[in-house]
Amino acid sequence: MTTPSQPVDGLSDFAELMAHEQEFSGDGIDPAVRRRRRRRGLIITAVCIVLLLAVTGGYIGWALTAPVNPPAVTTRTPEVPVGTAVALAAPPVAASAISIAGADAYLGETASATWSVTGTGEPFPIASITKLITALVILDASPLASADDPGPTITFGKADHDLYDVYYVQGATIAPMPTGTSMSLHDALAAMLIPSASNYAEALSRQIFGSQGAFLGATRAWLASHGLTGTTITEPTGISPSNTSTPADLLAIAKLAAANPAIAQIVATASVSIPGAGQLHNTNSLLGTAGITGLKTGNLGEGTHSLLYTATLDVGAGAPLSVTGVVLGGASRESVNLTVVGALESIRSGFHQVPVATAGQEVGSISTPWGSTATLVIAETASILTWSDTPIELTMDIETPPTYRDGTVVGSVTWTAGPNTVTAPVKIMGSIDPPTEWWRLTHPSELGSLMDAWG
């Protein structure tokens, strides 16, 4: 008997699988082994989670505490100003020379010798400037102990009195000298120098030396002893055009006269009253003008006006400057005076304060990778004293500050011109804020080494 075939489909297969379930899920794997495997899986999973948390926590800790690159500082050197050049006008005279003491650091090492000179340097008639030499020669033979020392008494006789008429007819400057007039040597020198009295020059030189020949011999010896080889003196008054000197010699003579207390006091006196000589007025009308303190005028008529002068100039350079100058061969007394005053004023104006910085002037900037910025500024207004267009040198020194807060001084700017130096601090304007936590977490490449987090 034949058994009919059983249908085969998905349900029958599933039934068969269920029938053999015990075969697959029964005791083929030990339950203990299964539990151990499960525990191992849990442990591995837990370790992975712990490691992930540790790595994440370490990164966060490192990112929030790791050092960041310092701010980038960019500087730019301020423009260096240039002082206004001073041009000394050529004086409209035959020759001139100027010496300035106390300004070698500004004007050059030779300024105290001869700073400025015009003309050929040849000897030129000096007229009554001669009387300054006469006074120096007399005081070399009969010195006064001080500016107030009257010295010996001089009595003028009839021969001296007659000189009044001699020089009057020659058109020379004279002062009263009655026969028998007595006065101190100091007063006699004042009568000679202040009004430029020629009769006093000859009378006094004869009284001291005994004769004009003896005076001229002493004068030649005095000139030689001081190296004044460019000067020739043939008589004591200057009325002769043969009395000549060079600008260089006259600067030296002026300094010798200014160093003599008695002469310096006399030539600085605008007017004086002397018994016998009367009221006397200085021929140097510039006394007290533009700092002028002396010394002596001279002229032999139109086109021969001269002035040997000293002046004190306060130019803001500490001690005042001592100026010694001479102009020879001016057209008139007025033109000579204008020339001298102009020269002194140009020297004074040549020393000026040049502004080099203003407070708040930017000289740089600070920037960070996280976008915080600030500027570097000069903290103070500054200027420097210079002569004319003397070059101004600049140096800037910027250091890394401990903090980048507003107002922190980070360096300085220094300007130097001649002997002077001025320094102004450089500070931060604006504050550099620290990076945010989010920026730290999202910019690991801008932070320090990751190994820092693991010690």
C-alpha positions as CSV (number, residue, x, y, z in Angstrom):
1,M,0.0,0.0,0.0
2,T,1.4,3.3,-1.0
3,T,1.6,6.2,1.6
4,P,0.7,9.5,0.0
5,S,3.4,12.3,0.0
6,Q,3.3,15.1,2.8
7,P,3.2,18.6,1.6
8,V,6.4,20.6,2.3
9,D,6.0,24.4,3.0
10,G,7.3,27.1,5.4
11,L,4.9,26.2,8.2
12,S,6.1,22.6,8.3
13,D,9.7,23.7,8.3
14,F,9.0,26.0,11.3
15,A,7.2,23.2,13.1
16,E,10.1,21.0,12.6
17,L,12.5,23.7,13.8
18,M,10.4,24.1,17.0
19,A,10.4,20.3,17.4
20,H,14.2,20.3,17.5
21,E,14.5,23.5,19.7
22,Q,15.8,21.5,22.5
23,E,18.6,20.3,20.3
24,F,19.8,23.9,19.6
25,S,19.1,25.6,23.0
26,G,19.4,22.8,25.3
27,D,22.5,21.8,27.2
28,G,24.9,22.4,24.2
29,I,26.4,25.5,26.0
30,D,26.9,25.5,29.7
31,P,24.8,28.2,31.5
32,A,27.8,29.1,33.6
33,V,29.9,29.7,30.5
34,R,27.0,31.8,29.2
35,R,27.0,33.9,32.3
36,R,30.7,34.4,32.3
37,R,30.5,35.5,28.7
38,R,27.8,37.9,29.6
39,R,29.8,39.4,32.5
40,R,32.8,39.7,30.3
41,G,30.8,41.7,27.7
42,L,29.4,44.0,30.4
43,I,32.9,44.6,31.8
44,I,34.3,45.4,28.4
45,T,31.4,47.7,27.7
46,A,32.0,49.4,31.1
47,V,35.7,49.8,30.5
48,C,35.1,51.3,27.1
49,I,32.6,53.8,28.6
50,V,35.1,54.6,31.4
51,L,37.9,55.1,28.9
52,L,35.7,57.3,26.8
53,L,34.7,59.4,29.7
54,A,38.3,59.6,30.9
55,V,39.5,60.7,27.5
56,T,36.7,63.2,27.2
57,G,37.2,64.5,30.7
58,G,41.0,64.8,30.1
59,Y,40.5,66.7,26.9
60,I,38.1,69.1,28.5
61,G,40.4,69.6,31.5
62,W,43.4,70.2,29.2
63,A,41.5,72.4,26.8
64,L,40.3,74.6,29.7
65,T,43.7,74.9,31.3
66,A,46.2,74.5,28.5
67,P,48.4,77.6,27.7
68,V,47.5,79.5,24.6
69,N,49.8,81.3,22.2
70,P,50.6,84.8,23.5
71,P,49.1,87.8,21.8
72,A,50.8,89.0,18.6
73,V,52.3,92.4,19.0
74,T,52.9,94.5,15.9
75,T,54.7,97.8,16.1
76,R,55.3,100.7,13.7
77,T,57.9,103.3,14.2
78,P,56.5,106.9,14.5
79,E,57.5,109.4,11.9
80,V,60.5,111.4,13.1
81,P,59.9,115.2,12.7
82,V,62.5,117.6,11.3
83,G,63.2,120.9,12.9
84,T,62.9,124.1,10.9
85,A,66.3,125.1,9.4
86,V,67.6,128.4,10.5
87,A,69.3,130.6,7.8
88,L,71.6,133.3,9.0
89,A,71.4,136.2,6.7
90,A,74.7,137.4,5.3
91,P,75.4,140.7,7.1
92,P,75.7,143.8,4.8
93,V,79.2,144.6,6.2
94,A,82.7,144.2,5.1
95,A,83.5,141.4,7.6
96,S,81.9,139.7,10.6
97,A,82.5,136.9,13.0
98,I,80.6,135.2,15.9
99,S,81.8,132.9,18.7
100,I,79.3,131.1,20.9
101,A,80.3,129.6,24.2
102,G,78.1,126.9,25.8
103,A,76.6,125.5,22.7
104,D,79.4,123.2,21.2
105,A,77.1,120.2,21.7
106,Y,74.5,121.9,19.5
107,L,76.6,123.9,17.0
108,G,79.8,121.9,16.7
109,E,83.1,121.7,18.5
110,T,84.4,124.9,17.0
111,A,81.5,127.1,18.0
112,S,83.2,128.5,21.0
113,A,86.2,129.5,18.9
114,T,84.7,130.9,15.6
115,W,81.2,129.7,14.7
116,S,80.3,132.0,11.9
117,V,82.5,134.3,9.8
118,T,82.2,136.5,6.7
119,G,84.7,138.5,4.7
120,T,88.2,137.7,3.7
121,G,89.7,137.7,7.2
122,E,92.1,140.5,6.2
123,P,92.8,143.4,8.7
124,F,90.3,146.2,8.7
125,P,90.4,149.7,10.3
126,I,88.9,149.3,13.8
127,A,88.5,153.0,14.7
128,S,87.5,153.5,18.4
129,I,87.6,149.8,19.1
130,T,91.2,150.6,19.6
131,K,90.4,152.1,23.0
132,L,89.4,148.7,24.2
133,I,93.0,147.5,23.5
134,T,94.3,150.7,25.1
135,A,92.4,149.9,28.3
136,L,93.7,146.3,28.3
137,V,97.3,147.4,27.9
138,I,96.9,150.0,30.6
139,L,95.4,147.5,33.0
140,D,98.2,145.0,32.2
141,A,100.6,147.6,33.5
142,S,98.5,148.9,36.3
143,P,95.9,146.3,37.2
144,L,92.8,146.8,39.3
145,A,92.0,144.2,42.0
146,S,88.3,144.1,41.2
147,A,85.5,145.7,39.3
148,D,85.0,148.2,42.2
149,D,88.7,148.9,42.8
150,P,89.2,152.6,42.0
151,G,93.0,152.2,41.5
152,P,95.5,155.0,41.7
153,T,94.5,158.6,41.3
154,I,95.2,160.3,38.0
155,T,95.7,164.1,37.8
156,F,95.5,165.7,34.4
157,G,97.6,168.8,33.7
158,K,97.4,171.5,31.1
159,A,99.0,169.4,28.4
160,D,96.2,166.8,28.9
161,H,93.6,169.6,28.9
162,D,94.9,170.8,25.6
163,L,94.1,167.5,24.0
164,Y,90.4,168.4,24.2
165,D,91.0,171.0,21.4
166,V,93.3,168.8,19.4
167,Y,90.7,166.1,19.0
168,Y,87.8,168.5,18.8
169,V,89.2,170.0,15.5
170,Q,89.6,166.4,14.1
171,G,86.0,165.6,14.8
172,A,86.8,162.9,17.3
173,T,84.6,162.2,20.4
174,I,85.9,164.1,23.5
175,A,84.9,164.6,27.1
176,P,85.6,167.5,29.5
177,M,89.0,167.5,31.2
178,P,89.7,170.7,33.1
179,T,93.3,171.4,34.0
180,G,94.1,169.9,37.4
181,T,91.2,167.4,37.2
182,S,91.8,164.4,39.4
183,M,90.0,161.0,39.2
184,S,90.6,157.4,39.9
185,L,92.1,155.2,37.2
186,H,88.8,153.3,37.1
187,D,86.9,156.6,36.4
188,A,89.4,157.7,33.8
189,L,89.0,154.4,32.0
190,A,85.2,154.9,32.1
191,A,85.6,158.4,30.6
192,M,87.6,156.9,27.8
193,L,85.4,153.8,27.1
194,I,81.8,154.9,27.7
195,P,81.6,158.0,25.6
196,S,84.7,156.9,23.6
197,A,86.6,160.1,24.5
198,S,89.8,160.2,22.4
199,N,91.4,163.0,24.6
200,Y,91.1,160.6,27.6
201,A,92.7,157.7,25.7
202,E,95.8,159.7,24.8
203,A,96.1,161.5,28.2
204,L,95.7,158.3,30.2
205,S,98.1,156.2,28.1
206,R,100.7,159.0,28.5
207,Q,100.1,159.2,32.3
208,I,100.6,155.4,32.7
209,F,103.5,154.9,30.3
210,G,105.2,158.3,30.3
211,S,105.1,158.8,26.6
212,Q,103.3,157.6,23.5
213,G,106.4,155.8,22.4
214,A,106.4,153.8,25.6
215,F,102.7,153.1,25.3
216,L,103.1,151.8,21.7
217,G,106.0,149.6,22.7
218,A,104.0,148.1,25.6
219,T,101.1,147.6,23.2
220,R,103.2,145.7,20.7
221,A,104.5,143.5,23.4
222,W,101.0,142.8,24.7
223,L,99.7,141.9,21.3
224,A,102.6,139.6,20.7
225,S,102.1,137.9,24.1
226,H,98.5,137.1,23.2
227,G,99.3,135.9,19.7
228,L,97.3,138.8,18.1
229,T,99.5,138.9,15.0
230,G,96.7,140.3,12.8
231,T,96.4,143.5,14.8
232,T,98.3,146.8,14.3
233,I,98.1,149.8,16.7
234,T,99.8,153.0,15.8
235,E,98.1,155.3,18.4
236,P,95.8,154.9,21.4
237,T,92.5,156.4,20.1
238,G,91.6,154.7,16.8
239,I,91.4,158.0,14.9
240,S,94.0,156.7,12.6
241,P,92.9,154.2,9.9
242,S,96.3,152.5,10.4
243,N,94.9,150.9,13.5
244,T,93.6,147.6,12.1
245,S,92.7,144.1,13.1
246,T,91.1,140.9,11.8
247,P,87.8,139.5,12.9
248,A,89.6,136.5,14.5
249,D,91.9,138.8,16.6
250,L,88.9,141.0,17.6
251,L,87.0,138.0,18.9
252,A,90.0,137.1,21.1
253,I,90.4,140.8,22.2
254,A,86.7,140.9,23.1
255,K,87.0,137.8,25.3
256,L,90.0,139.2,27.1
257,A,88.1,142.4,27.8
258,A,85.0,140.6,28.9
259,A,87.1,138.5,31.3
260,N,88.5,141.7,33.0
261,P,86.1,142.6,35.8
262,A,86.7,146.4,35.6
263,I,86.4,146.6,31.8
264,A,83.4,144.3,31.7
265,Q,81.6,146.6,34.3
266,I,82.5,149.8,32.5
267,V,81.5,148.8,29.0
268,A,78.1,147.5,30.3
269,T,77.3,150.9,31.8
270,A,74.8,152.9,29.8
271,S,75.7,156.3,31.4
272,V,77.7,157.6,34.3
273,S,78.5,160.9,36.0
274,I,82.1,161.5,36.8
275,P,83.3,164.7,38.6
276,G,85.4,166.7,36.1
277,A,84.2,164.8,33.1
278,G,80.5,165.3,33.7
279,Q,77.5,163.1,32.5
280,L,78.7,160.6,30.0
281,H,76.6,158.3,27.8
282,N,77.6,155.1,26.2
283,T,78.0,155.1,22.4
284,N,76.8,151.5,22.3
285,S,73.0,152.1,22.1
286,L,72.4,148.4,21.9
287,L,73.2,147.8,25.6
288,G,70.3,145.8,27.1
289,T,68.8,145.0,23.7
290,A,68.7,141.4,22.5
291,G,70.9,140.4,25.4
292,I,73.8,142.6,24.5
293,T,76.1,143.4,27.5
294,G,79.0,145.3,25.8
295,L,81.6,146.1,24.4
296,K,82.8,148.9,22.0
297,T,81.7,150.9,19.0
298,G,84.0,152.4,16.3
299,N,83.7,154.4,13.1
300,L,85.7,156.7,10.9
301,G,82.7,157.9,8.9
302,E,80.2,156.5,6.5
303,G,80.9,152.9,5.5
304,T,83.3,152.3,8.4
305,H,80.9,151.7,11.3
306,S,81.9,148.7,13.5
307,L,80.9,147.1,16.7
308,L,82.6,144.6,18.9
309,Y,80.0,143.1,21.2
310,T,79.1,140.5,23.8
311,A,75.7,139.1,24.5
312,T,74.0,136.6,26.8
313,L,71.3,134.5,25.3
314,D,68.9,132.3,27.2
315,V,67.7,129.7,24.6
316,G,66.3,127.1,27.0
317,A,69.4,125.0,26.9
318,G,70.3,125.2,30.6
319,A,72.9,127.8,31.1
320,P,72.7,130.9,28.9
321,L,74.9,131.1,25.9
322,S,77.8,133.6,25.8
323,V,78.0,135.3,22.4
324,T,81.0,137.3,21.2
325,G,80.8,139.0,17.9
326,V,82.2,141.7,15.6
327,V,80.9,143.5,12.5
328,L,83.3,145.7,10.6
329,G,82.6,148.2,7.8
330,G,78.9,148.8,8.1
331,A,77.2,151.6,6.2
332,S,75.9,153.3,9.3
333,R,75.4,152.9,13.0
334,E,71.8,152.0,12.4
335,S,72.6,149.3,9.8
336,V,75.2,147.8,12.1
337,N,72.8,147.7,15.0
338,L,70.1,146.0,12.8
339,T,72.7,143.4,11.6
340,V,73.8,142.5,15.2
341,V,70.2,142.3,16.6
342,G,69.2,140.2,13.6
343,A,72.1,137.8,14.1
344,L,71.3,137.4,17.8
345,E,67.6,136.8,17.2
346,S,68.3,134.2,14.5
347,I,70.6,132.4,16.9
348,R,67.9,132.5,19.7
349,S,65.1,131.4,17.4
350,G,67.4,128.6,16.0
351,F,67.0,126.8,19.3
352,H,63.4,125.5,19.4
353,Q,61.3,122.8,20.9
354,V,60.3,120.3,18.2
355,P,57.1,118.3,19.0
356,V,57.9,114.6,18.6
357,A,54.8,112.8,20.0
358,T,51.3,113.4,21.2
359,A,49.5,111.5,24.0
360,G,47.4,108.7,22.5
361,Q,49.5,108.4,19.3
362,E,49.3,104.8,18.0
363,V,52.6,103.0,17.6
364,G,51.3,99.4,17.3
365,S,48.6,96.8,17.9
366,I,48.0,93.6,19.8
367,S,45.8,90.8,18.5
368,T,45.0,87.2,19.7
369,P,43.9,84.0,17.9
370,W,40.5,84.3,19.7
371,G,39.8,87.8,18.3
372,S,40.6,90.1,21.2
373,T,42.5,93.3,20.2
374,A,44.1,96.4,21.7
375,T,46.4,99.2,20.6
376,L,49.8,100.4,21.7
377,V,49.9,104.2,22.2
378,I,52.4,106.8,23.4
379,A,51.3,107.8,26.9
380,E,52.6,111.3,27.0
381,T,53.0,114.4,24.7
382,A,56.8,115.0,24.2
383,S,59.1,117.5,22.5
384,I,62.8,117.9,22.3
385,L,65.1,121.0,22.2
386,T,67.1,121.1,19.0
387,W,69.2,123.6,17.1
388,S,67.9,124.4,13.6
389,D,67.3,121.2,11.6
390,T,69.6,118.9,13.7
391,P,68.5,115.3,12.9
392,I,66.4,113.6,15.5
393,E,67.1,109.9,16.1
394,L,64.4,107.6,17.4
395,T,64.5,104.2,19.2
396,M,61.6,102.2,20.4
397,D,61.8,99.4,23.0
398,I,58.7,97.2,23.5
399,E,58.7,94.3,26.0
400,T,56.4,91.4,26.8
401,P,54.2,92.6,29.6
402,P,53.0,90.4,32.5
403,T,49.4,91.3,31.7
404,Y,47.7,92.8,28.7
405,R,45.3,95.1,30.6
406,D,44.4,98.7,29.7
407,G,47.1,101.2,30.8
408,T,49.8,98.6,31.2
409,V,53.2,100.1,30.2
410,V,54.9,97.9,27.7
411,G,57.9,99.9,26.7
412,S,59.1,103.4,25.6
413,V,60.1,105.6,22.7
414,T,63.2,107.7,23.0
415,W,64.2,110.6,20.8
416,T,67.8,112.1,20.7
417,A,68.9,115.3,19.1
418,G,72.4,116.7,19.8
419,P,73.0,116.5,23.6
420,N,69.3,116.1,24.5
421,T,67.2,113.0,25.0
422,V,63.5,112.7,25.8
423,T,61.6,109.5,26.5
424,A,57.9,108.8,26.6
425,P,56.2,105.5,27.8
426,V,54.2,103.2,25.6
427,K,51.1,101.7,27.1
428,I,48.2,99.4,26.1
429,M,44.9,101.1,25.2
430,G,42.1,98.6,25.6
431,S,42.2,95.2,27.3
432,I,42.9,91.7,25.9
433,D,40.1,89.4,27.2
434,P,41.0,85.8,27.8
435,P,39.6,83.1,25.4
436,T,36.2,81.7,26.2
437,E,35.7,78.1,27.3
438,W,33.9,77.3,24.0
439,W,36.8,78.7,22.0
440,R,39.3,76.6,23.9
441,L,37.2,73.4,23.4
442,T,36.8,74.1,19.7
443,H,40.4,75.2,18.9
444,P,42.7,72.5,20.2
445,S,45.4,73.4,17.6
446,E,45.8,76.8,19.2
447,L,46.5,75.3,22.6
448,G,49.6,73.8,24.2
449,S,50.6,70.2,23.9
450,L,48.0,67.5,24.7
451,M,50.7,65.7,26.7
452,D,50.3,68.5,29.2
453,A,47.0,67.0,30.2
454,W,48.6,63.8,31.3
455,G,51.5,65.2,33.2
